[in-house]
Amino acid sequence: MTDDEVEHFRRSMSDARPLKSGERVPEPKKKPPPKARFSRADEDKVLRESLEDDIDTMEAANAESMRYHRPHVGKRTMRRLARGKYAVQAEIDLHGMTVAEARPRLADFIDYSIKQGLTCVRIVHGKGLGSGHRGPVLKSAVNRWLRKWESVLAFVSARQVDGGTGAVYVLLDRGDI
């Protein structure tokens, strides 16, 4: 600053007086510390709830893959089924059908497959991408229905090449054939 600028500043400030402590502008308040969205109690509750359900129920709620087996079906069998090691002997495509249309067709297909002595079939149900906010309606229905049929020993989402999470391999009980 030049001497003229300093002199001009002093003349401009000659009548200025310091503020009393009560007249001062308060300092800005510090932001409160962020709060955790989930407390430890919430985490414990979720853990307790997850331990109450069996693994098949939790997997049934998973929107991605489906997996189910009767208690007497072994891990090795499930692994082979998931890897597509069983020959798919028949297939039905329910993709695009309503639940009302799909139920009787699936029931007929399962009954026919058992009568024919088939052990492994594929059901294409779709991924439910067209179901909007409701989620995969037909996929969820197929999951529920297959669990209720005694002749269904196990099912698992198919490999990507066979439809991925939009299809399932189903292992059937041939009965006494």
C-alpha positions as CSV (number, residue, x, y, z in Angstrom):
1,M,0.0,0.0,0.0
2,T,1.2,3.5,-0.7
3,D,1.5,6.2,2.0
4,D,-1.6,8.0,0.5
5,E,-3.7,4.8,0.8
6,V,-2.7,4.3,4.4
7,E,-3.5,7.9,5.3
8,H,-6.9,7.6,3.5
9,F,-7.7,4.4,5.4
10,R,-6.8,6.1,8.8
11,R,-9.1,9.1,8.0
12,S,-11.9,6.8,7.0
13,M,-11.6,4.8,10.3
14,S,-11.0,7.8,12.6
15,D,-14.5,7.7,14.1
16,A,-14.7,3.9,14.4
17,R,-14.9,2.4,17.9
18,P,-14.4,-1.2,19.1
19,L,-17.6,-3.2,19.7
20,K,-18.5,-4.1,23.2
21,S,-18.4,-7.8,23.9
22,G,-22.3,-8.1,23.8
23,E,-22.4,-6.4,20.5
24,R,-20.1,-8.8,18.7
25,V,-21.4,-11.2,16.1
26,P,-21.5,-14.7,17.7
27,E,-19.1,-17.3,16.2
28,P,-20.8,-19.8,14.0
29,K,-21.9,-22.9,15.9
30,K,-20.0,-26.1,15.2
31,K,-21.9,-28.7,13.2
32,P,-23.1,-31.5,15.4
33,P,-21.2,-34.7,14.9
34,P,-22.8,-37.0,12.4
35,K,-25.1,-39.7,13.8
36,A,-24.9,-43.3,12.7
37,R,-27.9,-44.4,10.7
38,F,-27.9,-47.8,12.3
39,S,-27.2,-48.3,15.9
40,R,-25.7,-51.3,17.5
41,A,-29.2,-52.4,18.7
42,D,-30.4,-52.3,15.1
43,E,-27.5,-54.5,14.0
44,D,-28.1,-57.0,16.8
45,K,-31.8,-57.1,15.8
46,V,-31.0,-57.9,12.2
47,L,-28.6,-60.6,13.3
48,R,-31.2,-62.2,15.6
49,E,-33.8,-62.2,12.8
50,S,-31.4,-63.8,10.4
51,L,-30.6,-66.6,12.8
52,E,-34.3,-67.3,13.3
53,D,-34.8,-68.2,9.6
54,D,-33.3,-71.3,8.0
55,I,-30.9,-70.8,5.1
56,D,-33.5,-71.9,2.5
57,T,-36.0,-69.2,3.7
58,M,-33.4,-66.5,3.5
59,E,-32.3,-67.6,0.1
60,A,-35.9,-67.7,-1.0
61,A,-36.1,-64.0,-0.1
62,N,-33.1,-63.2,-2.2
63,A,-34.2,-61.7,-5.4
64,E,-31.2,-63.0,-7.3
65,S,-30.7,-66.7,-7.1
66,M,-33.0,-69.5,-5.9
67,R,-31.9,-72.7,-4.1
68,Y,-33.8,-75.4,-2.3
69,H,-33.4,-79.0,-1.4
70,R,-35.2,-81.6,0.7
71,P,-33.2,-82.7,3.8
72,H,-32.1,-86.0,2.3
73,V,-30.6,-84.4,-0.8
74,G,-26.8,-84.1,-0.3
75,K,-24.4,-81.3,-0.9
76,R,-22.7,-83.2,-3.7
77,T,-26.0,-83.6,-5.5
78,M,-26.8,-79.9,-5.1
79,R,-23.3,-78.9,-6.3
80,R,-23.8,-81.1,-9.4
81,L,-27.2,-79.6,-10.0
82,A,-26.0,-76.0,-9.7
83,R,-23.1,-76.7,-12.1
84,G,-25.5,-78.1,-14.7
85,K,-24.0,-81.6,-14.5
86,Y,-27.4,-83.3,-14.8
87,A,-28.8,-83.6,-18.4
88,V,-31.9,-81.4,-18.8
89,Q,-34.5,-83.8,-20.2
90,A,-37.4,-81.3,-20.7
91,E,-38.0,-77.6,-20.4
92,I,-41.0,-75.3,-20.0
93,D,-40.9,-71.5,-20.6
94,L,-43.3,-69.6,-18.4
95,H,-41.6,-66.3,-19.2
96,G,-44.2,-63.6,-19.9
97,M,-47.2,-65.6,-18.5
98,T,-49.4,-64.3,-15.6
99,V,-49.4,-66.3,-12.4
100,A,-52.9,-67.6,-13.2
101,E,-51.7,-68.9,-16.6
102,A,-48.4,-70.3,-15.3
103,R,-49.6,-72.3,-12.3
104,P,-51.7,-75.0,-14.2
105,R,-49.1,-75.2,-17.0
106,L,-46.3,-75.8,-14.5
107,A,-48.4,-78.4,-12.6
108,D,-49.1,-80.3,-15.8
109,F,-45.4,-80.1,-16.8
110,I,-44.2,-81.5,-13.5
111,D,-46.8,-84.3,-13.5
112,Y,-46.0,-85.2,-17.1
113,S,-42.2,-85.2,-16.4
114,I,-42.6,-87.5,-13.4
115,K,-44.9,-89.9,-15.4
116,Q,-42.2,-90.0,-18.1
117,G,-39.5,-90.9,-15.5
118,L,-37.5,-87.7,-16.0
119,T,-35.1,-86.6,-13.3
120,C,-33.9,-83.2,-14.3
121,V,-36.0,-80.4,-16.0
122,R,-35.5,-76.7,-16.5
123,I,-38.1,-74.1,-15.8
124,V,-37.7,-70.7,-17.4
125,H,-39.6,-68.1,-15.3
126,G,-37.9,-64.9,-16.3
127,K,-36.1,-62.4,-14.0
128,G,-39.1,-60.2,-13.4
129,L,-37.6,-57.1,-14.9
130,G,-41.0,-56.2,-16.4
131,S,-42.7,-56.4,-13.0
132,G,-41.6,-52.9,-11.9
133,H,-41.7,-52.1,-8.2
134,R,-43.5,-55.4,-7.3
135,G,-40.3,-57.4,-8.1
136,P,-40.2,-60.7,-9.8
137,V,-43.8,-62.0,-9.4
138,L,-43.6,-65.1,-11.4
139,K,-40.2,-66.0,-10.2
140,S,-41.4,-65.8,-6.6
141,A,-44.5,-67.8,-7.3
142,V,-42.4,-70.6,-9.0
143,N,-40.2,-70.6,-5.9
144,R,-43.2,-71.2,-3.6
145,W,-44.9,-73.7,-5.8
146,L,-41.8,-75.9,-6.3
147,R,-41.2,-76.2,-2.6
148,K,-44.8,-77.5,-2.1
149,W,-44.5,-80.4,-4.6
150,E,-43.3,-83.6,-2.8
151,S,-41.9,-84.9,-6.1
152,V,-39.5,-81.9,-6.3
153,L,-36.3,-83.0,-4.6
154,A,-34.3,-79.8,-5.2
155,F,-34.0,-76.8,-7.5
156,V,-31.3,-74.2,-8.1
157,S,-30.9,-71.2,-10.4
158,A,-29.5,-72.2,-13.7
159,R,-26.1,-71.4,-15.1
160,Q,-25.8,-68.2,-17.1
161,V,-25.7,-70.1,-20.4
162,D,-29.1,-71.7,-19.5
163,G,-30.9,-68.6,-18.3
164,G,-29.1,-67.7,-15.1
165,T,-31.4,-66.3,-12.4
166,G,-34.3,-66.3,-14.9
167,A,-34.5,-70.2,-14.9
168,V,-34.1,-73.1,-12.5
169,Y,-32.8,-76.7,-12.8
170,V,-35.3,-79.0,-11.0
171,L,-34.4,-82.4,-9.7
172,L,-37.4,-84.7,-9.6
173,D,-38.2,-87.8,-7.6
174,R,-39.1,-90.6,-10.1
175,G,-41.0,-92.5,-7.5
176,D,-40.9,-96.2,-8.0
177,I,-40.4,-96.2,-11.7
